Amino acid sequence: MLSVECVEKSYRKGGLFSREREQVLSNISFECKSGECFGIIGESGSGKSTLGRLLLGIEKPDRGTVLFEGKKVEDRKVRTGNISAVFQDYTSSINPLYTVEDAIREPLQIKRRGRKDVRSEIDHLLSQVGLDPSYRKKYPHELSGGEAQRVCIARAISTEPRCILFDEAISSLDGSVQMQVLDLLKDLRKRYKISYIFITHDIQAAAYICDRVMVIRNGEIEEIVRVEELKDVQSAYTKKLLQMTIA
């Protein structure tokens, strides 16, 4: 469904007129299948968030292609309504002047071509993520971190996308809340038959929710492995990440 072929990305280094470039991603190729949860694991600076922006069509690769069902995600028409995202910083993901209802209504109305009465759908979406309809009138500052991220997830599923990208979406939450959100994501994935791209530095969280994981190091693929085979990984780097998590 989502196919990445020989993707490379670099950025100008040392100012506007500098010719020097820093290579961030090199020869990245993988496929996320329909209904699959595909994890992208890497430490800070590994290039995983840059890859996330390329998958969302926010940036273009220098070389290679990112395709959704055979079409380039750079085309807004290809990704609109088909690919959603949930980011780490839930505090800036919702306009502070918007109520929860406003935040969810915005993508819903685009999907429903401006239809005004979507309150029943908003209530249904809130219930799907474990929030009472009374949350419709709350503002972001009135929500806990877990509640705010649940609103972001409700908004992401509102357009009935084929794929949702999560970029460090649980890393700012407390441990117990992280597990609640992971369980919620597992449930929603089954219910809506959505594919997930799960970007994280936490290999334990990825192992809990993903079918396969891709470990990237310094912008290159270190290993792609099924979760149940993580204990048998060959890469010394992946073994180190596993040992760090266990420790």
C-alpha positions in Angstrom: 0.0 0.0 0.0 2.7 2.5 1.1 5.9 1.9 -0.9 9.2 3.6 -0.4 11.8 3.0 -3.1 15.5 4.1 -2.8 14.8 7.3 -0.9 17.6 9.7 -0.1 17.5 13.1 1.6 20.1 15.7 2.5 20.0 19.3 3.8 22.3 22.3 3.1 24.9 22.6 5.9 26.5 25.8 7.0 24.2 28.6 5.7 22.3 29.7 2.7 25.2 30.0 0.3 27.1 26.8 1.4 27.5 24.0 -1.1 28.1 21.5 1.7 25.3 19.1 2.4 24.6 16.7 5.2 23.2 13.3 4.1 20.2 12.4 6.4 18.7 9.4 4.6 20.4 7.0 2.2 18.8 4.3 0.1 15.7 3.7 2.2 13.4 1.1 0.7 10.4 -0.7 2.4 6.7 -1.4 2.0 3.9 -1.1 4.6 1.2 -3.5 3.6 -2.6 -3.0 4.0 -3.6 -3.4 7.6 0.0 -3.7 8.8 1.6 -1.8 11.7 5.1 -1.1 10.5 7.6 0.3 13.1 10.5 2.7 12.3 12.9 2.6 15.2 16.0 4.8 15.7 17.8 7.0 18.2 17.7 10.8 18.1 19.4 12.0 14.9 18.9 8.7 13.0 16.7 10.3 10.4 13.4 8.7 11.4 11.4 11.9 11.7 12.8 13.2 8.4 11.5 9.9 6.9 8.2 10.6 8.5 7.9 14.0 6.8 8.7 12.4 3.5 6.0 9.7 4.0 3.5 12.5 4.7 4.4 14.4 1.6 5.5 17.4 3.8 8.9 17.2 2.2 10.2 15.7 -1.1 13.1 13.2 -1.3 16.2 14.2 -3.2 16.1 10.8 -4.9 13.7 7.9 -4.9 9.9 7.8 -4.6 7.3 7.5 -1.9 4.1 5.9 -3.3 0.6 5.4 -1.8 -1.2 2.8 -3.9 1.2 3.5 -6.8 0.8 7.3 -6.7 3.2 9.9 -5.3 2.3 11.2 -1.8 3.7 14.6 -2.9 0.3 15.0 -4.7 -2.1 16.4 -2.1 -5.0 14.7 -3.7 -3.3 11.3 -3.2 -2.8 11.7 0.6 -5.9 13.9 1.6 -8.3 11.7 3.5 -6.0 8.6 3.0 -3.1 9.4 5.3 -3.4 11.0 8.7 -0.8 11.8 11.4 -0.4 12.0 15.2 2.6 13.8 16.5 4.6 13.8 19.7 3.7 17.4 20.8 0.0 17.2 21.4 0.1 20.6 23.0 0.8 22.3 19.7 -1.2 19.8 17.6 -4.5 21.4 18.7 -5.2 25.1 18.2 -5.4 26.5 21.8 -8.4 28.6 20.7 -10.3 25.6 19.5 -12.6 23.4 21.5 -12.3 19.6 21.1 -15.4 19.8 18.9 -13.7 22.5 16.7 -10.5 20.4 16.4 -12.4 17.3 15.2 -15.0 19.1 13.2 -12.3 20.7 10.8 -11.2 17.5 9.0 -14.7 16.0 9.2 -16.2 18.9 7.3 -13.5 18.7 4.6 -14.3 15.0 4.3 -18.0 15.6 4.3 -17.7 18.6 1.9 -18.8 21.3 4.3 -21.7 19.6 5.9 -22.5 21.5 9.1 -24.2 18.9 11.4 -21.4 16.5 12.3 -22.0 16.5 16.1 -23.2 13.0 16.3 -20.1 11.8 14.4 -17.9 13.8 16.8 -19.6 12.2 19.8 -19.1 8.8 18.2 -15.4 9.5 17.5 -14.9 10.6 21.1 -16.5 7.4 22.4 -14.2 5.4 20.1 -11.2 6.8 21.9 -12.7 6.5 25.3 -13.8 10.0 25.9 -17.3 11.2 27.0 -19.3 13.5 24.7 -19.0 16.2 27.4 -15.4 16.7 26.2 -16.7 18.4 23.1 -16.8 21.8 24.8 -13.4 21.5 26.5 -10.3 23.5 25.5 -6.8 21.9 25.1 -5.5 23.5 28.4 -8.3 21.6 30.3 -7.1 18.2 29.1 -4.5 15.9 30.5 -1.7 14.7 28.2 -3.5 11.4 27.6 -6.8 13.0 26.9 -5.2 15.5 24.5 -3.5 12.7 22.6 -6.8 10.8 22.4 -8.4 13.9 20.8 -5.6 13.9 18.3 -6.2 10.2 17.5 -10.0 10.9 17.2 -9.2 13.6 14.7 -6.8 11.4 12.8 -9.4 8.6 12.3 -12.2 11.1 11.5 -11.5 11.0 7.8 -11.5 7.2 7.8 -7.9 7.1 6.5 -6.2 4.0 5.0 -3.0 4.8 7.0 -2.0 6.8 10.1 1.5 7.8 10.9 2.5 8.2 14.5 5.7 10.1 15.1 6.8 9.6 18.7 3.1 9.9 19.6 3.4 8.3 23.1 6.9 9.5 24.2 5.6 12.6 26.0 3.1 10.6 28.1 3.5 8.9 31.5 4.2 5.2 31.5 0.7 4.0 32.5 -0.9 6.4 30.0 1.4 5.1 27.3 0.1 1.6 27.7 -3.5 2.9 27.7 -2.9 4.7 24.4 -1.1 1.7 22.9 -4.0 -0.6 23.8 -6.4 2.0 22.2 -4.3 2.1 19.0 -4.3 -1.8 18.8 -8.1 -1.8 19.2 -8.7 1.0 16.6 -6.5 -0.7 14.1 -8.5 -3.9 14.3 -11.8 -2.0 14.3 -11.1 0.2 11.3 -8.6 -2.0 9.5 -6.1 0.8 9.3 -2.4 0.6 8.5 0.0 2.2 10.9 3.5 3.7 10.5 4.8 3.8 14.1 7.9 6.0 14.5 9.6 5.7 17.8 12.9 5.4 19.7 11.2 2.9 22.1 11.8 -0.6 20.8 9.7 -2.1 23.5 6.6 0.0 22.5 7.2 -1.0 18.9 7.4 -4.6 19.8 4.1 -4.3 21.6 2.1 -2.8 18.7 4.0 -3.5 15.5 4.0 -6.5 13.1 7.4 -5.6 11.6 10.1 -3.1 12.6 12.8 -1.3 10.6 15.8 -0.2 12.6 17.6 2.8 11.1 21.0 4.1 12.1 22.6 7.3 10.7 20.0 7.5 8.0 20.5 3.9 6.7 18.5 0.7 7.2 20.2 -1.5 9.8 17.6 -4.3 9.8 14.0 -5.1 9.0 12.5 -7.9 11.1 9.2 -9.3 12.2 8.5 -8.5 15.9 8.4 -12.2 16.9 12.0 -12.5 15.5 13.5 -9.6 17.5 15.2 -12.0 19.9 17.1 -13.5 17.0 18.3 -10.2 15.4 21.7 -10.3 13.7 22.7 -6.6 13.9 24.9 -5.7 16.8 23.3 -2.2 16.9 19.8 -3.7 17.2 21.0 -6.0 19.9 22.3 -2.9 21.7 19.0 -1.1 21.4 17.2 -4.2 22.9 19.6 -4.4 25.8 19.2 -0.7 26.5 15.4 -1.2 26.7 15.7 -4.2 29.0 18.1 -2.3 31.2 
